[in-house]
Amino acid sequence: MTDIPLDPLDEFREAWKRLDRAFAAQQALAFQVFREGRIRSLRRRLWPLYGGQIVQMILGAATIGAGVWGWTTYSSLPQLVVAGAILHVYGVALVIAAARTFWFLSRIDYAAPVVSIQRQLADLGAWHGRANLWLGLAWWFLWMPCLMVGAAAAGVDVWRHAPLMFALGSVIGVVGLLWMTGAWRLAGGLGGRWRPALSEDAIAGASLRRARAVLGEIRRFEGESDAMPPTTEGRDSIRD
């Protein structure tokens, strides 16, 4: 039985199909290699955040210890009991904030689509920025109980010797909080020009911003790959 020879145009179309499949496989492999490399970079970008939370937990434990020491050692002095209790609560807040940040970090699925990872980082950034903001604002007042407990360790009752300093410190703390609130409102009222510098996302830290930049690179590469015209269009034009 004699084989019927293929039409040269059919042979060309078959060869084009093979080339199209090979090109698609190569393109998918290139994207996979690029993505794996950038995901490794993304993980490295988040290492400082992990390290920061470990340091925060250590500081929180130390603050709890200082607070407990203050309100138990000087239980007969109400001002030191209050100062120690404030430090105790703040230390617990530091530990809880760090633990919740670790929880958000553990939820990141690096095998998920880029959009899902971006959403997970957004949740992490929103929480971490909010926590940093409130833990930082507390220092408008927190320096006073820290000073009281620290001075007590040296045998000095600062509250009794310099009460005016704490009255003045309280006024400064209130003014500082009002000033920061006003700056936030002003930033929003000026068309948002200053809002990025005062936002919770900016306060969240450089690690998250760098991680988002890496995801942006992956999305751009993916978009460029999707934007490339398939070779089948040329094949269909030949058919016509």
C-alpha positions as CSV (number, residue, x, y, z in Angstrom):
1,M,0.0,0.0,0.0
2,T,1.4,3.3,-1.1
3,D,1.6,6.1,1.5
4,I,-0.2,9.2,0.4
5,P,2.3,12.1,0.7
6,L,1.3,15.0,2.9
7,D,0.6,18.4,1.4
8,P,3.6,20.7,1.9
9,L,1.4,23.2,3.7
10,D,0.2,20.5,6.1
11,E,3.7,19.5,6.8
12,F,4.5,23.1,7.5
13,R,1.6,23.4,9.9
14,E,2.6,20.2,11.8
15,A,6.1,21.5,12.1
16,W,4.7,24.8,13.4
17,K,2.6,23.0,16.0
18,R,5.7,21.2,17.3
19,L,7.5,24.5,17.4
20,D,4.6,26.1,19.2
21,R,4.5,23.4,21.8
22,A,8.2,23.6,22.3
23,F,8.1,27.4,22.7
24,A,5.2,27.2,25.2
25,A,7.1,24.6,27.3
26,Q,10.3,26.7,27.2
27,Q,8.3,29.7,28.2
28,A,6.6,27.9,31.1
29,L,10.0,26.5,32.3
30,A,11.6,30.0,32.2
31,F,8.8,31.5,34.2
32,Q,9.0,28.6,36.7
33,V,12.7,29.1,37.2
34,F,12.3,32.9,37.5
35,R,9.5,32.5,40.0
36,E,11.4,30.0,42.2
37,G,14.4,32.4,42.3
38,R,12.3,35.4,43.2
39,I,10.4,33.4,45.8
40,R,13.7,32.5,47.5
41,S,14.5,36.2,47.4
42,L,11.1,37.0,48.9
43,R,11.9,34.6,51.8
44,R,15.2,36.3,52.4
45,R,13.6,39.7,52.4
46,L,11.4,38.6,55.3
47,W,14.2,37.3,57.4
48,P,14.8,40.7,59.1
49,L,11.1,40.7,60.1
50,Y,11.5,37.2,61.7
51,G,14.6,38.4,63.5
52,G,12.9,41.6,64.7
53,Q,10.0,39.6,66.2
54,I,12.5,37.4,68.1
55,V,14.2,40.5,69.5
56,Q,10.7,42.0,70.4
57,M,9.8,38.8,72.3
58,I,13.0,39.0,74.2
59,L,12.4,42.7,75.0
60,G,8.8,41.8,76.0
61,A,10.0,39.1,78.4
62,A,12.5,41.5,79.9
63,T,9.9,44.2,80.3
64,I,7.5,41.8,82.0
65,G,10.3,40.8,84.3
66,A,11.1,44.4,85.2
67,G,7.4,45.2,85.7
68,V,6.9,42.2,88.0
69,W,10.0,43.0,90.0
70,G,8.7,46.6,90.4
71,W,5.2,45.9,91.7
72,T,6.2,42.9,93.8
73,T,9.4,44.4,95.4
74,Y,7.8,47.8,96.2
75,S,4.3,46.7,97.0
76,S,4.1,49.3,99.8
77,L,4.6,52.2,97.3
78,P,1.5,52.7,95.2
79,Q,3.3,54.7,92.5
80,L,5.8,51.9,91.9
81,V,3.1,49.2,91.9
82,V,1.3,51.2,89.2
83,A,4.6,51.7,87.3
84,G,5.5,48.0,87.5
85,A,2.0,47.0,86.4
86,I,2.2,49.3,83.4
87,L,5.5,47.8,82.3
88,H,4.1,44.3,82.9
89,V,1.1,45.0,80.6
90,Y,3.3,46.6,78.0
91,G,5.7,43.6,78.0
92,V,2.7,41.3,77.5
93,A,1.6,43.5,74.6
94,L,5.0,43.2,73.0
95,V,5.0,39.4,73.2
96,I,1.4,39.1,71.9
97,A,2.2,41.5,69.0
98,A,5.3,39.5,68.0
99,A,3.5,36.2,68.3
100,R,0.6,37.4,66.1
101,T,3.1,38.6,63.5
102,F,4.7,35.2,63.5
103,W,1.2,33.7,62.9
104,F,0.7,35.9,59.9
105,L,4.2,34.9,58.6
106,S,3.4,31.2,59.0
107,R,0.2,31.6,56.9
108,I,2.1,32.8,53.8
109,D,1.7,30.1,51.1
110,Y,4.7,30.6,48.8
111,A,3.2,28.1,46.3
112,A,0.0,30.1,45.9
113,P,-0.6,32.5,43.0
114,V,1.1,35.9,43.3
115,V,-2.2,37.7,44.0
116,S,-2.9,35.4,47.0
117,I,0.6,36.0,48.4
118,Q,0.2,39.8,47.9
119,R,-3.1,39.6,49.9
120,Q,-1.4,37.6,52.7
121,L,1.4,40.2,52.8
122,A,-1.2,42.9,52.9
123,D,-2.8,41.3,55.9
124,L,0.6,40.9,57.6
125,G,1.5,44.5,56.8
126,A,-1.7,45.9,58.1
127,W,-1.4,44.1,61.4
128,H,2.3,44.7,61.9
129,G,2.0,48.4,61.0
130,R,-0.9,48.9,63.4
131,A,0.9,47.1,66.2
132,N,4.1,49.1,65.7
133,L,2.1,52.3,65.6
134,W,0.3,51.8,68.9
135,L,3.3,50.2,70.7
136,G,5.4,53.2,69.5
137,L,2.8,55.8,70.6
138,A,2.8,54.4,74.1
139,W,6.3,55.7,74.6
140,W,4.9,59.3,74.9
141,F,4.0,58.1,78.4
142,L,5.9,54.8,78.9
143,W,9.2,56.4,79.6
144,M,7.9,57.6,83.0
145,P,7.2,54.1,84.5
146,C,10.5,52.9,83.0
147,L,12.3,55.7,84.7
148,M,10.5,55.0,88.0
149,V,11.3,51.3,88.0
150,G,14.9,51.9,86.8
151,A,15.5,54.5,89.5
152,A,14.0,52.3,92.2
153,A,16.5,49.6,91.2
154,A,19.2,52.2,92.2
155,G,17.4,53.0,95.4
156,V,15.9,56.3,94.3
157,D,12.2,57.2,94.4
158,V,11.9,59.6,91.5
159,W,8.2,60.1,92.1
160,R,8.8,61.5,95.5
161,H,11.9,63.6,94.6
162,A,10.7,65.1,91.3
163,P,6.9,65.0,91.0
164,L,6.9,68.0,88.7
165,M,8.8,66.1,86.1
166,F,6.0,63.5,85.8
167,A,3.4,66.3,85.6
168,L,5.3,68.0,82.9
169,G,5.9,64.6,81.1
170,S,2.2,63.9,81.2
171,V,1.4,67.2,79.5
172,I,4.1,66.6,76.9
173,G,2.7,63.1,76.2
174,V,-0.8,64.5,75.7
175,V,0.5,67.3,73.4
176,G,2.6,64.8,71.5
177,L,-0.4,62.5,70.8
178,L,-2.5,65.4,69.8
179,W,0.2,66.6,67.5
180,M,0.6,63.2,65.8
181,T,-3.2,62.9,65.4
182,G,-3.3,66.4,63.8
183,A,-0.4,65.5,61.5
184,W,-2.3,62.4,60.3
185,R,-5.5,64.4,59.7
186,L,-3.5,67.1,57.9
187,A,-1.8,64.5,55.7
188,G,-5.2,63.3,54.6
189,G,-6.5,66.8,54.1
190,L,-3.6,67.8,51.8
191,G,-4.5,65.4,49.1
192,G,-2.6,62.5,50.7
193,R,0.8,63.9,49.8
194,W,2.2,63.0,53.3
195,R,0.0,60.0,54.0
196,P,2.4,57.4,52.7
197,A,5.1,58.5,55.2
198,L,2.6,58.3,58.0
199,S,0.7,55.2,57.0
200,E,0.6,51.9,58.9
201,D,2.1,50.3,55.8
202,A,5.1,52.6,56.0
203,I,5.5,51.9,59.7
204,A,5.4,48.1,59.0
205,G,9.0,48.2,57.9
206,A,11.4,47.9,54.9
207,S,11.2,44.0,54.9
208,L,7.6,44.0,53.8
209,R,8.1,46.8,51.2
210,R,11.0,44.8,49.7
211,A,8.9,41.6,49.7
212,R,6.1,43.4,47.8
213,A,8.7,44.7,45.3
214,V,9.8,41.1,44.6
215,L,6.2,40.0,44.0
216,G,5.7,43.0,41.7
217,E,8.7,41.7,39.6
218,I,7.0,38.3,39.4
219,R,3.7,39.8,38.3
220,R,5.4,42.0,35.6
221,F,7.3,38.9,34.3
222,E,4.1,36.9,34.2
223,G,2.3,39.8,32.5
224,E,5.0,40.1,29.8
225,S,4.8,36.3,29.2
226,D,1.0,36.5,28.8
227,A,1.3,39.5,26.5
228,M,3.4,37.6,24.0
229,P,1.4,36.7,20.9
230,P,1.0,32.9,20.4
231,T,2.6,31.4,17.3
232,T,-0.8,29.7,16.5
233,E,-2.0,33.1,15.2
234,G,0.6,33.0,12.5
235,R,-0.3,29.4,11.7
236,D,-4.0,30.3,11.4
237,S,-3.2,33.1,9.0
238,I,-1.3,30.7,6.8
239,R,-4.4,28.4,6.8
240,D,-6.4,31.2,5.5
